[in-house]
Amino acid sequence: MSKKIIIKGRYILLDSQSFIEDGFVAISGNLIEKTGKIQEIPQDPEYRIYDFGDSIICPGFINTHTHAAMVGMRGMADDLPLKTWLEKYIWPTELKLVNRDFIEKTIPLAIAEMVASGITTFVDMYFFQDKTARIVIDAGIRAILGEGLIDGPTPAFESPQKVLEFTESFIKDFEGNEYIYPAVAPHAPYSTSKENLLKSKEIADKYGVPILIHVAETQWEFNEILYRYGAHPFEYLNRIGFLSEKVIAAHSVWVDEKEFEIIKKNKVSISHNPESNAKLASGIAPVQEFLDYGINVALGTDGACSNNNLDIIEEMRTASFLQKIKYMNPESLSARDVFKMATENGAIAIGLGEKLGTLKPGKWADLVVISLNTPHMNPVFDPYSHLVYVAKASDVKATMVNGKFIYENGEYKTLDTEKVRKDIKEIEDLVKKVIFNGD
């Protein structure tokens, strides 16, 4: 592939506020070099031109919360409340089945699904993240990876201390990698002790990496933390000195208004996961209130076992609709607002706001091309509205990461789809045998 590329399209969404009609993006290496109107295209034979015609070209989507390998358990325990779902089904299944082979056979499927919906970076809390990292690099997508930590054994490690030791070595191993960004990942304030939360923060502070954690996902958790510590979840985390701008708090559905200032003061980012929260009946997070208060809110899919897909475009639509219902106000969470959550706000949350999130010169060339050549995508009066309220993942024409197309016209450039299908069938058979028919 040429190192200098020009991509042409009908709409170039530079960010959530400005777009170019009949424009282009010029890319040199892995950086955006220039954007402009078609008439301004550089007349340089070194550029290879990709003309996507009637299309929307926008920044790559950033999925700020998922458990990618859980695609292997998609649909195995539906229509249950979170606590029952986790304790009776998911955690026992993980302890029985999740190993390095499970990761090797599930992560490629998750990446394929995410790439096909325009996700160019994902944030993952799970196990055997060194194995995931190698698959991510080969696939050419970006990932923020944190090894799951709870007060007890995990599928990967016998103790929290072993997880913390691994995390520190993992951070060192991938320092400076252009695709892998290590993180610390304590599960939640109800499943991780004060001691282990603070050890996690110590590592994050030492190396300047993100902290991934579930906070205030359910009413049960909200009440449990209040019962245990005499404080609401964010109050408790603030009291023990855990919060900082490195924290990405997933869900945050049950948040008292007095905690808003704590979140804002500590520059914590919220990862909103509307479809998972809806499916598990966890509730609807006060996203519009967060945004109005000046809190950074990004978007996530959660895992495919509680969503049950990794479609970020569908997530944008659902997020907007649920906020309108929550506040009984059609102006709540506009198309542009939720698009910003999936791009710019996501980049800020992961600490890469200077590198990702918009199509501005000097930023990394991570972008998505969405076709307008289908009946449901016409006519077009507002490209942001169309992207959020009309588009489907199947409209994604191409996905580029780091200046390279990794998905184009339905073809995966870095994944062996036949092997992906074969491997996931083996996982399906294993889950049926071990979980549904006994050992």
PyMOL commands that set and color helices and strands:
alter all, ss='L'
color gray80, all
select helices_A, chain A and resi 38-40+68-73+82-97+100-115+129-139+160-173+194-207+219-229+233-239+257-265+274-279+287-293+312-327+335-342+344-349+375-377+383-389+393-395+417-436
alter helices_A, ss='H'
color red, helices_A
select strands_A, chain A and resi 4-13+19-28+31-37+48-51+55-59+61-66+119-126+142-149+180-186+211-215+247-251+269-272+296-299+367-371+396-401+404-408+411-412
alter strands_A, ss='S'
color yellow, strands_A
deselect
rebuild
show_as cartoon
